């Protein structure tokens, strides 16, 4: 990640998370989130 950060100006408002498994979208912190699920296959 350090090498990647040195190559981009980025936008500190953008957050990316990699989650291993399904998440409960009913949890408050995820309710207004823009979440995209990618199928591995």
PDB file of N, CA, C and O in Angstrom, chain B, residues numbered from 101:
ATOM      1  N   UNK B 101       0.811  -1.191   0.000  1.00  0.00           N
ATOM      2  CA  UNK B 101       0.000   0.000   0.000  1.00  0.00           C
ATOM      3  C   UNK B 101       0.858   1.260   0.000  1.00  0.00           C
ATOM      4  O   UNK B 101       0.493   2.248  -0.637  1.00  0.00           O
ATOM      5  N   UNK B 102       1.959   1.246   0.682  1.00  0.00           N
ATOM      6  CA  UNK B 102       2.816   2.428   0.733  1.00  0.00           C
ATOM      7  C   UNK B 102       3.307   2.798  -0.657  1.00  0.00           C
ATOM      8  O   UNK B 102       3.298   3.972  -1.026  1.00  0.00           O
ATOM      9  N   UNK B 103       3.737   1.807  -1.434  1.00  0.00           N
ATOM     10  CA  UNK B 103       4.204   2.072  -2.800  1.00  0.00           C
ATOM     11  C   UNK B 103       3.070   2.623  -3.656  1.00  0.00           C
ATOM     12  O   UNK B 103       3.286   3.536  -4.453  1.00  0.00           O
ATOM     13  N   UNK B 104       1.880   2.086  -3.504  1.00  0.00           N
ATOM     14  CA  UNK B 104       0.727   2.565  -4.269  1.00  0.00           C
ATOM     15  C   UNK B 104       0.383   4.003  -3.893  1.00  0.00           C
ATOM     16  O   UNK B 104       0.101   4.819  -4.770  1.00  0.00           O
ATOM     17  N   UNK B 105       0.405   4.312  -2.631  1.00  0.00           N
ATOM     18  CA  UNK B 105       0.093   5.676  -2.182  1.00  0.00           C
ATOM     19  C   UNK B 105       1.089   6.694  -2.716  1.00  0.00           C
ATOM     20  O   UNK B 105       0.732   7.851  -2.938  1.00  0.00           O
ATOM     21  N   UNK B 106       2.316   6.284  -2.922  1.00  0.00           N
ATOM     22  CA  UNK B 106       3.324   7.217  -3.427  1.00  0.00           C
ATOM     23  C   UNK B 106       3.132   7.523  -4.909  1.00  0.00           C
ATOM     24  O   UNK B 106       3.743   8.458  -5.427  1.00  0.00           O
ATOM     25  N   UNK B 107       2.289   6.747  -5.602  1.00  0.00           N
ATOM     26  CA  UNK B 107       2.086   6.931  -7.039  1.00  0.00           C
ATOM     27  C   UNK B 107       0.783   7.645  -7.373  1.00  0.00           C
ATOM     28  O   UNK B 107       0.518   7.882  -8.552  1.00  0.00           O
ATOM     29  N   UNK B 108      -0.020   7.989  -6.414  1.00  0.00           N
ATOM     30  CA  UNK B 108      -1.311   8.603  -6.688  1.00  0.00           C
ATOM     31  C   UNK B 108      -1.529   9.812  -5.782  1.00  0.00           C
ATOM     32  O   UNK B 108      -1.051   9.846  -4.648  1.00  0.00           O
ATOM     33  N   UNK B 109      -2.239  10.778  -6.285  1.00  0.00           N
ATOM     34  CA  UNK B 109      -2.606  11.927  -5.458  1.00  0.00           C
ATOM     35  C   UNK B 109      -3.769  11.549  -4.561  1.00  0.00           C
ATOM     36  O   UNK B 109      -3.857  12.000  -3.419  1.00  0.00           O
ATOM     37  N   UNK B 110      -4.656  10.725  -5.078  1.00  0.00           N
ATOM     38  CA  UNK B 110      -5.749  10.194  -4.276  1.00  0.00           C
ATOM     39  C   UNK B 110      -6.718  11.239  -3.764  1.00  0.00           C
ATOM     40  O   UNK B 110      -6.535  12.438  -3.973  1.00  0.00           O
ATOM     41  N   UNK B 111      -7.724  10.776  -3.107  1.00  0.00           N
ATOM     42  CA  UNK B 111      -8.740  11.611  -2.484  1.00  0.00           C
ATOM     43  C   UNK B 111      -9.022  10.999  -1.115  1.00  0.00           C
ATOM     44  O   UNK B 111      -9.538   9.884  -1.041  1.00  0.00           O
ATOM     45  N   UNK B 112      -8.699  11.696  -0.040  1.00  0.00           N
ATOM     46  CA  UNK B 112      -8.846  11.119   1.298  1.00  0.00           C
ATOM     47  C   UNK B 112     -10.288  10.794   1.676  1.00  0.00           C
ATOM     48  O   UNK B 112     -10.519  10.096   2.664  1.00  0.00           O
ATOM     49  N   UNK B 113     -11.265  11.287   0.909  1.00  0.00           N
ATOM     50  CA  UNK B 113     -12.667  10.970   1.198  1.00  0.00           C
ATOM     51  C   UNK B 113     -13.051   9.586   0.706  1.00  0.00           C
ATOM     52  O   UNK B 113     -14.080   9.051   1.119  1.00  0.00           O
ATOM     53  N   UNK B 114     -12.247   8.999  -0.164  1.00  0.00           N
ATOM     54  CA  UNK B 114     -12.550   7.684  -0.727  1.00  0.00           C
ATOM     55  C   UNK B 114     -11.946   6.604   0.157  1.00  0.00           C
ATOM     56  O   UNK B 114     -10.758   6.640   0.477  1.00  0.00           O
ATOM     57  N   UNK B 115     -12.766   5.655   0.542  1.00  0.00           N
ATOM     58  CA  UNK B 115     -12.325   4.536   1.380  1.00  0.00           C
ATOM     59  C   UNK B 115     -12.613   3.235   0.639  1.00  0.00           C
ATOM     60  O   UNK B 115     -13.686   3.070   0.057  1.00  0.00           O
ATOM     61  N   UNK B 116     -11.668   2.325   0.662  1.00  0.00           N
ATOM     62  CA  UNK B 116     -11.830   1.022   0.029  1.00  0.00           C
ATOM     63  C   UNK B 116     -11.565  -0.045   1.078  1.00  0.00           C
ATOM     64  O   UNK B 116     -10.589   0.032   1.824  1.00  0.00           O
ATOM     65  N   UNK B 117     -12.440  -1.041   1.129  1.00  0.00           N
ATOM     66  CA  UNK B 117     -12.254  -2.150   2.066  1.00  0.00           C
ATOM     67  C   UNK B 117     -12.405  -3.461   1.316  1.00  0.00           C
ATOM     68  O   UNK B 117     -13.238  -3.584   0.418  1.00  0.00           O
ATOM     69  N   UNK B 118     -11.606  -4.420   1.685  1.00  0.00           N
ATOM     70  CA  UNK B 118     -11.729  -5.772   1.148  1.00  0.00           C
ATOM     71  C   UNK B 118     -12.211  -6.639   2.304  1.00  0.00           C
ATOM     72  O   UNK B 118     -11.513  -6.806   3.304  1.00  0.00           O
ATOM     73  N   UNK B 119     -13.403  -7.182   2.153  1.00  0.00           N
ATOM     74  CA  UNK B 119     -13.998  -7.990   3.214  1.00  0.00           C
ATOM     75  C   UNK B 119     -14.069  -9.437   2.754  1.00  0.00           C
ATOM     76  O   UNK B 119     -14.494  -9.718   1.634  1.00  0.00           O
ATOM     77  N   UNK B 120     -13.664 -10.329   3.595  1.00  0.00           N
ATOM     78  CA  UNK B 120     -13.663 -11.752   3.282  1.00  0.00           C
ATOM     79  C   UNK B 120     -14.953 -12.370   3.802  1.00  0.00           C
ATOM     80  O   UNK B 120     -15.011 -12.841   4.938  1.00  0.00           O
ATOM     81  N   UNK B 121     -15.971 -12.364   2.977  1.00  0.00           N
ATOM     82  CA  UNK B 121     -17.257 -12.912   3.385  1.00  0.00           C
ATOM     83  C   UNK B 121     -18.360 -11.879   3.240  1.00  0.00           C
ATOM     84  O   UNK B 121     -18.112 -10.721   2.904  1.00  0.00           O
ATOM     85  N   UNK B 122     -19.573 -12.318   3.499  1.00  0.00           N
ATOM     86  CA  UNK B 122     -20.734 -11.433   3.380  1.00  0.00           C
ATOM     87  C   UNK B 122     -20.808 -10.499   4.584  1.00  0.00           C
ATOM     88  O   UNK B 122     -20.360 -10.836   5.680  1.00  0.00           O
ATOM     89  N   UNK B 123     -21.376  -9.328   4.360  1.00  0.00           N
ATOM     90  CA  UNK B 123     -21.568  -8.379   5.455  1.00  0.00           C
ATOM     91  C   UNK B 123     -23.053  -8.170   5.688  1.00  0.00           C
ATOM     92  O   UNK B 123     -23.864  -8.385   4.787  1.00  0.00           O
ATOM     93  N   UNK B 124     -23.404  -7.761   6.868  1.00  0.00           N
ATOM     94  CA  UNK B 124     -24.786  -7.482   7.233  1.00  0.00           C
ATOM     95  C   UNK B 124     -25.078  -6.027   6.883  1.00  0.00           C
ATOM     96  O   UNK B 124     -24.671  -5.115   7.602  1.00  0.00           O
ATOM     97  N   UNK B 125     -25.785  -5.816   5.777  1.00  0.00           N
ATOM     98  CA  UNK B 125     -26.065  -4.459   5.305  1.00  0.00           C
ATOM     99  C   UNK B 125     -27.067  -3.716   6.186  1.00  0.00           C
ATOM    100  O   UNK B 125     -27.314  -2.529   5.971  1.00  0.00           O
ATOM    101  N   UNK B 126     -27.649  -4.399   7.176  1.00  0.00           N
ATOM    102  CA  UNK B 126     -28.568  -3.741   8.105  1.00  0.00           C
ATOM    103  C   UNK B 126     -27.832  -3.003   9.222  1.00  0.00           C
ATOM    104  O   UNK B 126     -28.453  -2.244   9.966  1.00  0.00           O
ATOM    105  N   UNK B 127     -26.530  -3.210   9.351  1.00  0.00           N
ATOM    106  CA  UNK B 127     -25.743  -2.499  10.359  1.00  0.00           C
ATOM    107  C   UNK B 127     -25.683  -1.019   9.969  1.00  0.00           C
ATOM    108  O   UNK B 127     -25.477  -0.688   8.801  1.00  0.00           O
ATOM    109  N   UNK B 128     -25.860  -0.145  10.936  1.00  0.00           N
ATOM    110  CA  UNK B 128     -25.979   1.298  10.704  1.00  0.00           C
ATOM    111  C   UNK B 128     -24.850   1.857   9.835  1.00  0.00           C
ATOM    112  O   UNK B 128     -25.118   2.653   8.935  1.00  0.00           O
ATOM    113  N   UNK B 129     -23.615   1.469  10.074  1.00  0.00           N
ATOM    114  CA  UNK B 129     -22.496   2.063   9.334  1.00  0.00           C
ATOM    115  C   UNK B 129     -22.512   1.703   7.852  1.00  0.00           C
ATOM    116  O   UNK B 129     -21.853   2.373   7.056  1.00  0.00           O
ATOM    117  N   UNK B 130     -23.246   0.666   7.462  1.00  0.00           N
ATOM    118  CA  UNK B 130     -23.312   0.274   6.056  1.00  0.00           C
ATOM    119  C   UNK B 130     -24.563   0.799   5.348  1.00  0.00           C
ATOM    120  O   UNK B 130     -24.640   0.715   4.122  1.00  0.00           O
ATOM    121  N   UNK B 131     -25.533   1.331   6.070  1.00  0.00           N
ATOM    122  CA  UNK B 131     -26.817   1.693   5.482  1.00  0.00           C
ATOM    123  C   UNK B 131     -26.721   2.767   4.408  1.00  0.00           C
ATOM    124  O   UNK B 131     -27.471   2.710   3.434  1.00  0.00           O
ATOM    125  N   UNK B 132     -25.849   3.723   4.542  1.00  0.00           N
ATOM    126  CA  UNK B 132     -25.731   4.772   3.525  1.00  0.00           C
ATOM    127  C   UNK B 132     -24.482   4.589   2.667  1.00  0.00           C
ATOM    128  O   UNK B 132     -24.132   5.465   1.876  1.00  0.00           O
ATOM    129  N   UNK B 133     -23.816   3.456   2.827  1.00  0.00           N
ATOM    130  CA  UNK B 133     -22.570   3.210   2.095  1.00  0.00           C
ATOM    131  C   UNK B 133     -22.849   2.780   0.657  1.00  0.00           C
ATOM    132  O   UNK B 133     -23.868   2.152   0.368  1.00  0.00           O
ATOM    133  N   UNK B 134     -21.943   3.125  -0.222  1.00  0.00           N
ATOM    134  CA  UNK B 134     -22.005   2.700  -1.617  1.00  0.00           C
ATOM    135  C   UNK B 134     -21.164   1.428  -1.717  1.00  0.00           C
ATOM    136  O   UNK B 134     -19.949   1.494  -1.903  1.00  0.00           O
ATOM    137  N   UNK B 135     -21.818   0.271  -1.592  1.00  0.00           N
ATOM    138  CA  UNK B 135     -21.114  -1.008  -1.532  1.00  0.00           C
ATOM    139  C   UNK B 135     -21.379  -1.795  -2.805  1.00  0.00           C
ATOM    140  O   UNK B 135     -22.521  -1.917  -3.251  1.00  0.00           O
ATOM    141  N   UNK B 136     -20.308  -2.328  -3.384  1.00  0.00           N
ATOM    142  CA  UNK B 136     -20.409  -3.170  -4.572  1.00  0.00           C
ATOM    143  C   UNK B 136     -19.827  -4.529  -4.247  1.00  0.00           C
ATOM    144  O   UNK B 136     -18.705  -4.631  -3.750  1.00  0.00           O
ATOM    145  N   UNK B 137     -20.591  -5.576  -4.527  1.00  0.00           N
ATOM    146  CA  UNK B 137     -20.101  -6.935  -4.299  1.00  0.00           C
ATOM    147  C   UNK B 137     -19.568  -7.487  -5.611  1.00  0.00           C
ATOM    148  O   UNK B 137     -20.246  -7.439  -6.637  1.00  0.00           O
ATOM    149  N   UNK B 138     -18.361  -8.005  -5.573  1.00  0.00           N
ATOM    150  CA  UNK B 138     -17.741  -8.615  -6.742  1.00  0.00           C
ATOM    151  C   UNK B 138     -17.669 -10.115  -6.531  1.00  0.00           C
ATOM    152  O   UNK B 138     -17.131 -10.577  -5.525  1.00  0.00           O
ATOM    153  N   UNK B 139     -18.206 -10.878  -7.469  1.00  0.00           N
ATOM    154  CA  UNK B 139     -18.125 -12.327  -7.385  1.00  0.00           C
ATOM    155  C   UNK B 139     -16.729 -12.786  -7.799  1.00  0.00           C
ATOM    156  O   UNK B 139     -16.194 -12.308  -8.800  1.00  0.00           O
ATOM    157  N   UNK B 140     -16.134 -13.705  -7.041  1.00  0.00           N
ATOM    158  CA  UNK B 140     -14.759 -14.118  -7.330  1.00  0.00           C
ATOM    159  C   UNK B 140     -14.622 -14.992  -8.566  1.00  0.00           C
ATOM    160  O   UNK B 140     -13.512 -15.165  -9.070  1.00  0.00           O
ATOM    161  N   UNK B 141     -15.715 -15.543  -9.065  1.00  0.00           N
ATOM    162  CA  UNK B 141     -15.617 -16.449 -10.211  1.00  0.00           C
ATOM    163  C   UNK B 141     -16.445 -15.962 -11.364  1.00  0.00           C
ATOM    164  O   UNK B 141     -16.481 -16.604 -12.414  1.00  0.00           O
TER     165      UNK B 141
END
